[in-house]
């Protein structure tokens, strides 16, 4: 290449780098909060007090977490410059699309009534019904079905698709009945696969049993057609938080909606490392969903950040009291150790006393007897030289629990498929390993190469339900949580199984990483899903390093020794992990 050509090429590269940097610097977070509880043309019994409280509390939590006032747009039927009629909502969505740029992150939040009505013949609705949000100017027809003043599911889905085609990441929160129907069809999840170093995982969907009490809110189910990438390949991520499943009812009270109150508490608790982290906090005791609330549903790319909020706020964890036993919803995976002192707080985050951590397990820690009544707890001191990354914390948790392998409790089968480089980008189907895949043992894995695929089948071989977490611990300290199939829930009933797949990419040097398998007795209403720990490392270069690795080295040899495995205990002590192991994975360049 001639020097002038080299200079020209270099100038182009520098210009592209500058453009990419400028785009990253311009990336913003925005929130559109819609709350509709008053309907001028509907009977008084349609009125809801909760939506106005919901958007006020969510807005306050977002501001406290670092989102600027100018980035939040509120549409409410309360007095204010912007209303919540059908035209108001559609115009706000259009303005959001017009102002957002590639790289931006947008929250669209809705709280209010909704309904169902017969769909057009060509609408592609399997049940012949389309779902709607009821705006403040909504009306109903003679049959009592939503008529004018409604936002149809396909309209909401089209707005999301337009944003994603502009390269905008969309986080949709629907606090309404039937909310999870927003992505009912296959087109909704196409393109939601997130590729990360060494693994590929699809967006997660959780569901569960439904109950309802008090005042149900008839909600909206949006169309599944959320768009495809544009010609440039720019395509924003999507994540959805829903107060209830596709056929479930959300709960509203005069003090606000149960789901929105729990979401605000999770934001206030500093659970902003990822959307999955936020969801985990919402489900824990600090979310305070209560025994009557339906099981929320979360789907899409949950490993992305919560808008562009800084994750540095002090984290709080829910406190549960059963008789004389007081536990906090965090364990060794969060860095807690025996002897830690925590501050106990009430619902207003005001300190009510102190307690000492007396026993640490995975996902839970026992507090000293006689602890004051509280809803949350936070550490009183900064990290004292403990593990600095998520991967190191998980390894430290396994070592602290003195975990081992109990084959009569959990059975894991693995297959390795070694692909040529040209086939690296071929789809990975976790539920159907190719015929070319060969059985391998996790206790003696061969060295992994670029393009290798590792398929896993995890089965509950014991008599009781287990919460089973698969976590891939990278050498740079990051954690990746592969998606589970066919039902992406970590809770497995006796005899039930899940499948997962890992795809390996090129490493600059030979490294040793770990596949962690953690199984805990299912003792809580919601599964102990530790995949919220997955996010890229921000620290430690060159491996897990230091005392953590040294402390684990002897334990790993013992835990993986065949003779010791054969003598594994048949059942765990109360509250302890039945399976906790980190299998070394060597990855070559």
HUBEL-V324489 format. One record per residue. RES is the residue in one small letter. SS is DSSP state (@ for helix, = for strand, . for the rest). OMEGA is omega in whole degrees, -180 to 180 (* if undefined). Layout:
BEGIN
res | ss | omega
RES | SS | OMEGA
RES | SS | OMEGA
END
This chain:
BEGIN
res | ss | omega
x | . | -179
x | . | -179
x | @ | -179
x | @ | 178
x | @ | 177
x | @ | 180
x | @ | -179
x | @ | 179
x | @ | 179
x | @ | 179
x | @ | 179
x | @ | 179
x | @ | -180
x | @ | 179
x | @ | 179
x | @ | 178
x | @ | 179
x | @ | 179
x | @ | 180
x | @ | 180
x | @ | 180
x | @ | 178
x | @ | 179
x | @ | -179
x | @ | -178
x | @ | -176
x | . | -177
x | . | 171
x | = | 180
x | = | 179
x | = | 173
x | = | -177
x | = | -177
x | = | 178
x | = | -177
x | = | 179
x | . | -179
x | . | -174
x | . | -173
x | . | -174
x | . | -178
x | . | 179
x | . | -175
x | @ | -177
x | @ | 172
x | @ | -174
x | . | 177
x | . | 176
x | . | -171
x | @ | -173
x | @ | 179
x | @ | 177
x | @ | -178
x | @ | -176
x | @ | 176
x | @ | -177
x | @ | 178
x | @ | 178
x | @ | 179
x | @ | 180
x | @ | 178
x | @ | 179
x | @ | 180
x | @ | -180
x | . | 173
x | . | 178
x | . | -177
x | . | -179
x | @ | -177
x | @ | -178
x | @ | -176
x | = | 174
x | = | -178
x | = | 174
x | = | -177
x | = | 174
x | . | 174
x | . | 179
x | . | 180
x | . | -177
x | . | -179
x | . | -179
x | . | -179
x | . | 174
x | . | 178
x | @ | -179
x | @ | 178
x | @ | -177
x | @ | -180
x | @ | 178
x | @ | 178
x | @ | 177
x | @ | 177
x | @ | 179
x | @ | 179
x | @ | 179
x | @ | -178
x | @ | -174
x | @ | -176
x | . | 179
x | . | 177
x | . | -179
x | . | 178
x | . | 175
x | = | -172
x | = | 171
x | = | 171
x | = | -175
x | = | 177
x | = | 172
x | = | 180
x | = | 180
x | . | 174
x | = | 178
x | = | 179
x | = | 176
x | = | 180
x | = | -179
x | . | 175
x | . | -178
x | . | -176
x | . | -174
x | . | 179
x | . | 178
x | . | -176
x | . | -179
x | . | 179
x | . | -179
x | = | 170
x | = | -179
x | = | -175
x | = | 163
x | = | 177
x | = | 176
x | . | -174
x | . | 177
x | . | -177
x | . | 174
x | . | 174
x | = | -179
x | . | -176
x | . | 180
x | . | -180
x | . | -180
x | . | 179
x | = | -177
x | . | 180
x | . | 175
x | . | 180
x | = | 174
x | = | -177
x | = | -179
x | @ | -178
x | @ | 177
x | @ | 177
x | @ | 180
x | @ | 179
x | @ | 178
x | @ | 177
x | @ | -180
x | @ | -180
x | @ | 178
x | @ | -177
x | @ | 178
x | @ | 176
x | . | -180
x | . | -179
x | . | 175
x | = | -176
x | = | 173
x | = | -178
x | = | 176
x | = | -179
x | = | 175
x | = | -178
x | . | 178
x | . | 178
x | . | -169
x | @ | -174
x | @ | 178
x | @ | -177
x | @ | 179
x | @ | -174
x | . | -171
x | . | 179
x | @ | -179
x | @ | -177
x | @ | -175
x | @ | 176
x | . | -180
x | . | -179
x | . | 180
x | . | -179
x | = | 179
x | = | 180
x | = | -177
x | . | 175
x | . | -179
x | = | 171
x | = | -179
x | = | 178
x | . | 178
x | . | -173
x | . | 173
x | . | 180
x | . | 177
x | . | -179
x | . | -177
x | . | -176
x | . | 170
x | . | 178
x | . | 175
x | . | -178
x | . | -172
x | = | 179
x | = | 175
x | = | 178
x | . | -167
x | . | -173
x | . | 172
x | . | -175
x | . | -180
x | . | -178
x | . | -174
x | . | -175
x | . | 172
x | . | 176
x | . | -176
x | . | 178
x | . | -175
x | . | -179
x | . | -179
x | . | 179
x | . | -176
x | . | -178
x | . | 178
x | . | 178
x | = | 172
x | = | -180
x | = | 173
x | = | -177
x | = | -177
x | . | -178
x | . | 180
x | . | -175
x | . | -179
x | . | -176
x | . | -179
x | . | 174
x | = | -176
x | = | 176
x | = | 175
x | = | 178
x | . | 179
x | . | -180
x | = | 179
x | = | -177
x | @ | -178
x | @ | -179
x | @ | 177
x | @ | 179
x | @ | 178
x | @ | 179
x | @ | 178
x | @ | 179
x | @ | 174
x | @ | -180
x | @ | -178
x | . | 178
x | . | -179
x | . | -173
x | . | 178
x | . | 177
x | . | 176
x | @ | 178
x | @ | 176
x | @ | 179
x | @ | 179
x | @ | 179
x | @ | 177
x | @ | 179
x | @ | -179
x | @ | -177
x | . | -175
x | . | -180
x | . | 174
x | . | 176
x | . | 176
x | . | 180
x | . | -174
x | . | -176
x | . | -176
x | . | 176
x | . | 178
x | . | 177
x | . | 179
x | = | 178
x | = | -180
x | = | 178
x | = | -176
x | . | -176
x | . | -179
x | . | 174
x | . | -179
x | . | 175
x | . | -172
x | . | 175
x | . | -178
x | . | 178
x | . | -178
x | . | -173
x | . | -179
x | . | 179
x | . | -175
x | . | 177
x | . | -177
x | = | -175
x | = | 179
x | = | 179
x | = | 178
x | = | 174
x | = | -174
x | . | 180
x | . | -177
x | = | 180
x | = | -180
x | = | 175
x | = | -173
x | . | 174
x | . | -178
x | . | -176
x | @ | 179
x | @ | 177
x | @ | 178
x | . | 178
x | . | 176
x | . | 177
x | . | 179
x | . | 176
x | . | 176
x | = | -179
x | = | 174
x | = | 177
x | = | -174
x | = | 176
x | . | -176
x | . | 179
x | . | -179
x | . | 176
x | . | -178
x | = | 178
x | = | 178
x | = | -178
x | = | 175
x | = | 179
x | = | 176
x | = | -176
x | = | 178
x | = | -177
x | = | 174
x | . | 175
x | . | 176
x | . | -179
x | . | 173
x | = | -179
x | = | 178
x | = | -177
x | . | 179
x | . | 179
x | . | 179
x | . | 179
x | . | 175
x | . | -177
x | . | 177
x | . | -180
x | = | 180
x | = | 175
x | = | 179
x | = | -180
x | . | -178
x | . | 179
x | . | 178
x | . | -176
x | . | 177
x | . | 179
x | . | -179
x | . | -173
x | . | -177
x | . | 178
x | @ | -179
x | @ | 180
x | @ | 179
x | @ | 179
x | @ | 178
x | @ | 178
x | @ | 179
x | @ | 179
x | @ | 180
x | @ | -179
x | @ | 179
x | . | -178
x | . | -172
x | . | 179
x | . | -175
x | . | 180
x | . | -175
x | . | 178
x | . | 176
x | . | -178
x | = | 178
x | = | -180
x | = | 175
x | = | -177
x | = | 176
x | = | 179
x | = | 176
x | = | -178
x | . | -174
x | . | 171
x | . | -175
x | @ | -177
x | @ | -178
x | @ | -176
x | . | -173
x | . | 178
x | . | -179
x | . | 178
x | . | 179
x | . | -176
x | . | -176
x | . | -176
x | . | 175
x | . | -180
x | . | -179
x | . | 180
x | . | -180
x | . | -179
x | = | 179
x | = | 176
x | = | 179
x | . | 176
x | @ | -179
x | @ | 180
x | @ | -179
x | . | 173
x | . | 178
x | . | -177
x | = | 179
x | . | 177
x | . | 178
x | . | 175
x | . | 173
x | = | 178
x | = | -179
x | = | -176
x | = | 172
x | = | -176
x | = | -177
x | = | 174
x | = | -177
x | . | -177
x | . | -177
x | . | -175
x | . | 180
x | . | 180
x | = | 168
x | = | -171
x | = | -180
x | = | 171
x | = | 180
x | = | 176
x | = | -173
x | = | -174
x | . | -179
x | . | -179
x | . | 178
x | . | 179
x | . | 179
x | = | 176
x | = | -178
x | . | -180
x | . | 179
x | . | -180
x | . | -177
x | = | 0
x | . | 177
x | . | -172
x | . | 175
x | . | -179
x | . | 180
x | = | -179
x | = | 174
x | . | 177
x | . | -180
x | . | -178
x | . | -180
x | = | 177
x | = | 176
x | = | 179
x | = | 179
x | = | 177
x | = | 175
x | = | -173
x | . | 178
x | . | -175
x | . | 174
x | . | 179
x | . | 179
x | . | 180
x | . | -178
x | = | 174
x | = | 179
x | = | -175
x | = | 169
x | = | -178
x | = | 176
x | = | -177
x | = | 179
x | = | -179
x | = | 177
x | = | -179
x | . | -175
x | . | -178
x | . | -179
x | . | 180
x | . | -178
x | . | 175
x | . | -176
x | . | -178
x | @ | -178
x | @ | 174
x | @ | 178
x | @ | -176
x | . | 171
x | = | -177
x | . | 178
x | . | 175
x | . | -175
x | . | 175
x | . | 175
x | . | 175
x | . | 173
x | . | -178
x | . | 166
x | . | 167
x | @ | -172
x | @ | -179
x | @ | -180
x | @ | -180
x | @ | -178
x | @ | -177
x | @ | -170
x | @ | -179
x | @ | -178
x | @ | -178
x | @ | 178
x | @ | -179
x | @ | -177
x | @ | -177
x | . | 180
x | . | -173
x | @ | -178
x | @ | 179
x | @ | -180
x | @ | -178
x | @ | -180
x | . | -177
x | . | 179
x | . | -177
x | . | -179
x | . | -177
x | . | 169
x | . | -180
x | . | 176
x | . | -179
x | . | 178
x | = | 176
x | = | 177
x | = | 175
x | = | -177
x | = | 176
x | = | -178
x | = | 179
x | = | 177
x | = | 178
x | = | -178
x | = | -179
x | . | -180
x | . | *
END
